[in-house]
Amino acid sequence: MKLNALIAGVGMTRFGKHLDRGMKSLGEEAITMALNDAGVEKSAIQAAWMGNAAAGLITGQECIGGQVILRGMGIGAIPVINVENACASSSTAFEQAAAMVTAGLYDIVLAVGTEKLYHVDKVKTFSAFGGAVDVEGLAEIMADLKRNAEASGATAASDGAGKNRSMFMDIYASGARAHMEAYGTTAEQFAAVSAKNSFHGHLNERAQFREELTVEEVLAQPMIAEPLTRPMCSPIGDGAAAVVVVSEKKAREMGLVNPVKAVSSVLRSGWDHAKGDKYSGSADLCISTAYEEAAIGPEDLSLVELHDASAPSEIMTYDTLGLCAKGEGGILVESGATKLGGKIPVNTSGGLLRKGHPIGATGIAQLVELTEQLRGTAGARQVEGAKVGLAHNGGGVIGNDAAAMCVTILTR
């Protein structure tokens, strides 16, 4: 959707293991930071879109999660819309909130993402990911993953999916092995993504993991599902992120200086692909539409925050974004082009691999990073002269496509 909405304030907790904190505590921290950043009172908020994906399975809080968080901090009476859309939950919340502001229905709203994934019983945590596929076909999906792993000689990937790890790591590993066979991509190139994002993450005080790793250190870590070692897989996490979205009229009233503008946010779902389809999948459709709505191309981007739920995911998304030719993502990351100081920095926050991946909070956390970069307030991670940022965030799998996909473009 073509947008005309501004981001007046952002806030985000540190992502990580917060066994001693609940959704109310995490959500309140991020929202309070966003309100303070915008310089507005709680009473000014006219509506709120609250993204969450899996906390209900972990905490038991279902149905009214957004209202519980907001009421706990003294915000009531306003419309509250709870949004669940896999890993794209809070990206969807932002898209809907910004659309309502663009339509003129509200002048100042909240878009929030919150998540609780850590639990003393890891099987319960991993079961949350099992719901992001067609559960009626789950047995067949698991059997296909096992057959694929055995056929390729991937012994680690042949057992333990959904028990010792998220089944999505096996899905990503299968895609990685196919990419290696089709394009000659190497494990070293996948490791280069993790190493690059660890460099970015060690500069980010809100990142779940701050240790900087080399390619060799990434490759030396325990194998999760061939060819993915542990640092090539995004971790589970708890956390929250929030943005205050305002209209141009409200921005003028507030006297916002150099605000960040949302110019496009495209939300789509996957489909059963047919020969001759114009687009290769939901990501291709969303990215192409967002470029068109924003009247830009990949050459105009200053930086990208993309959904690196695994290191191969980042490499595979490079060419969909138009950053390189088909299949040349491994070459691109090895060139240094996607590292801070390179031509097109990607995941300056550390990405999902290092900043962390609390599913329902991830999408808005990407927008927090882009907003700070476009404001010029990202500190040691600052991309010089940043003017245009793109966020790519998808989740769930049905068939051979993401279930939900959202691409958002912000400009200075």
N, C-alpha and C positions, 0 to 999 in steps of 0.2 A: 504494500500500500504506500502510495506517495504521501509523505507526512509534512506537516508544518507545526512542529512542536519543539520546545526547548527543554534542555536539562538544566534545572536550576540548582540542584544539589545532589550529592552522592554520598553513600556511606557503605562500609563493608567491615565485617569482623575478620579476624584472622581465621583462615580455614584450618581444620585439623580435628583432633580427637578431643571432643568436649563431653566426656561422659558425665561430668558434674553440672552440665547446663542443659536446659530445655529449649524448646522452640521459642517460648516467650522471651527468655533472656537474650538469645541470639538475635531474634527479630527486633526487639526493642533497641539493642545496641546499634544495629545498622540503620534503623529508621531514625533514631535520635541524631546520629551523625549526619544523615542526609538532610534532615530538617535544619540542623544547625548550620550546615554548609550553605543551604539555600537562604538562611536568615528568615525563616517563617515559623509561625506557631502551629501547634498541632490543630488548633481550631480552624486554621485556614484550609485544611485538606477537604476537598469536596467528594472524593471517591478513592477507592484503593483496589488494586488488582494484586492478589497475593499468590505467588507461584510456589508450588511444592509438589514433589513427585512421590516420595516413598516414606515420609516420616510416619504416616498413619500405620504402616506395617510395623514400624519399630517402636513407636510410642503408644499406639492405640488411639491417638487423637485423630478422629476422622470428621468429615462433614463441615466443620466450622473452624478449621485451623486459623484462617486469616482473622476472623472475628475474635478469637481467643487472644491472639497476639496483640491486636489493636486495642481491645477493651482493657487488657492488662496494663496498657500504658495510657489509658484515659481517652482513647479515640473511639467514639461511638456515633450512632445515628446515621452516619454516611452509608452509601452503598458499598458493600464489600463483595468482591467477586473472587472466589477461590479457583485457581487455575492449575490443572494437572495435565501435563503434556510431555511426559517422559523427561529427557534431559533438556528439552526446549521449554520447560514449564515457565521459567521466569522471563525468557525471551518472548514467549507468547503473552505473558502478563504485560510486558512493556509494549509490545505491538498493539494490544488492545487498548491500553491506557492512552498511548500516544494517538491512536486513531480517534478516540473519543474527544481528546483535546483538539485535534485537527478539525473534527466535525463541528466544533463550537459548543459542545454539550457541557464541557467543564473548562475551567481556567487553571486549576491547580490540583493535581492528583498524585497519588503514590503508586509506584510499581515496585514490588518487593519479591525477592526470592529467599526462601528459607529451607533448610534441610537438616535432618538428623538421620545418620546412617550407622553410626557406631553402636554396637550392642555387644554385651558380653558373650552372646551366642552368635558366632560368625555365620552359621548356617542361616540364621534368621535374616542377617544383613544381606547375604548373597541371594536369598529368596526374593528380595525386593527387585532384583534385576531380572529374575525369571518372569516377572509380570510384564516386561517390556517387549515381549514377543507374543504371538498368538498361542495362548496357553493350551488351546485345544489341539494344537499340533506340536506341543513341546517335546513329547517323546520322539517324534520323527526328527525334529530339529537336532536334538541331542545325539540321536543315532547317526545322522548325517555328519555332524561334527566329528564324531568318533571315527567313522569310516574315512573321512577326509584326512584326518590326522594319521591313521594307520597306513593309508595308501601312500602318504608322503614321507613315512618314516619318522613322524614327529611323536616320539615316545612320551614326552612330558604332556603333550596335548591329548593323549589317548585316554586319560583318566582324570577324574577330579573336577570336571567342569560343573559349576553350580554348588560345589561342596567346599573345595579348597580355594576357590576363586570365583569371580563373576563369570558366568557363561559368555559374556560379551568379549572377554579376553580371548576366548577360543574362536569367536566369530571374527575378531580382528586378526588373529593369528592366521586363520584360514585365508583371509583376504591378502595378508602380507605374503604368504607363500605363493599365492597366485600372481601377485605383482612381481615378485622376484623371478618367477618363471617367464612371465610375459615381457618384462622390460629389463631384466638383468639387475634389478635393484638388490643391494647387498645388506647384510645384517649390520655392517659398519655404517652404512648410510642411515639406517633406522636409529642406530646408536647415536649418530651425529645430531639427530633431532633432540634426543633426551639430554645430550651434553649441552647443546645450545640453550635449551629451556632451563637447564639447571643453572647456567650462567645468569640468565635473566632472573630466575627465581631467587638466587642468592642475594639479589639486589632489592627484593621485595619483602618488606617486613611482615606482610600479611600472608605470605606463602606458607604452605604446610611444610614444605621441605626447603631448607636454605643451603644445603651442602652442594658445592659445585663439583661436578663429575667430568671426567674425561671420557672419550669414546671407549678407551680400553677398560676403564672402570665400569662403564655401563655394560659392556660385553661380559665382564667377569662376574657380574651379579647372578643370583640363582635364576635358572630357566623356569618360566611360568608356563608358557605354551609356545613351542617353536614357531618363529624365531624370537619371541618376545622374552627378554629378561625382565626382572622386576622394575627397573627404572623406565622401561618402555611401556609400562602399564600405568594408567592413572589410578591414584589411590582412592579409597572411600574417604569420606570426610563429613564433618558437620560445619555449618556456617550460615551466614546470611549476608545479603547485599540489597541495597535499596537506592532508588532514584526518585527525585521530585521532578515531575514533568509539568511544564506550564505553557500557556498560550503566549503568542507574541504580545498581546495586550497586557497580560499579567507581567510579562518580563519587563515591559516598559514601566509599568507601575512600580515594580520592585527595583527598578534602576539597575538591572543586571548589566554588568560590563563584560563584553566579549563572551556571551553565552555559547554553549555547544548546541547545535541544531540537529534534530533527527529529520533526515530528508527522505528516508525510505526504510520500511521494514516489511519484508515479504515472508509470509507464513504459508507453507504448503505441506501436503502429505504425499507419501510415496504412492506408486501405482504399479500395476502389472505391466511391465514394459513390452511393447510390441516392436517388431522390425519396422524401421523407418520413423520411429518417434523422433520429434524435433529435439527433445532434450534427453540426455542420458540418464537422468534421475532427478530426484527432488532438489538436490543441492545445485545441480546445473540450472534447473528452472528458477530457483530462488535467486541465485547469483546473477543470472542474465537479466531477470526482471528488475532486480535492485539497481544494477548498473544503468539500465534504461531509465528508471524512475529518477535516479539521481543525476542523470545526464553526464555520467563519467565512465571511464574504463579502468582496467586494472593498472594502467600506467599512471593513473591519477592518485592511487592509494599511497598514503604515507606510512600506514602500518595496518596489521591485521591481527585480530584475536580469533583463532579458529579452534574447532572442537577436536583437540588432540587427545581423545580418550585413550588412544594408543599412539606410539611414535609413527607407525605406518599410516595412521589416519591423517597425520599432518602432511606427509609426503604425497598421499593420494589426493589431498585437497588442493595442493599447489596448482596442479594443471587445471582443475575445475575452476579455480579462481582466475585462470589466465596468466598466472605468474611465470609459467614455463610451458614448453611443449608437452604433449601427452607422454606420460611415462618418464619424464625427466626430472621429477621431484627430488630424487636422490642426488642427482648432479647439482641441483639448485642449493640444497642445504649444505653440501660439501663445499660449495663455492664461497660460503659465508654471506650470501646475499640476504638471508633471512635472520641474521643475527644483528643485534644492536650495532649501528655503524654501517650496516650493509644497505643495499639498495631498497629493500622492502622488509623491514623487521617484522617478524611474526611471533606472536605470543610473548611480548615483552614482559607480561605479568609473571611469566614462568609457565603459562598455559595450564591445562588440566593436569599435566604430568607432574608439575612442581608446585604450582599455586594450590592445586587440589581440585577435587570434583565432587562437592556436595550437590548432587544432581539438581535439585530444585533451585539452588542459588547460583549455579554456574552462568546462566545466560546474562543476568544482570551484573554479575561480577565482571564479565567481559566488557560491559558498557561502562562500568566504573573505571576500568583501566583506560579505555578509549577516551573517556571524558577528561581524565586527568592528563593524558598525553596531549589532547587538543587544547587544553588550558595552559599547557606548559608547566605543570606542577608535578610531574612524575619523578622528579629528583634524579637519582643516578640512572634510572631507566629511561630518561627523557629522549625521545626521538626528535632530533633537531628540526625545527620548522614544521612540525606535524600539522596538517590541515584537513586531511580526510582519513577516517578510520572505518574499517569494516569488521563486523562481528558475524561469525558463522557458527551456528549452534543447532545440532540435530539430536534426535534420540529415538530409541526403539527401533526394531527391525521387523518388517513384514516382507517375506519373500526376499528379493535382492535389493531392497531400497529401505531408506530410513522411514520410520512411521511418521515422524514429525520433523520438519526442517524450517529454520528461520534464519534469515540474513538481514542484518540491519546496517545502515550506513549513517554515520555521524560526520558533521563538518564543523569547522571552526567558524 
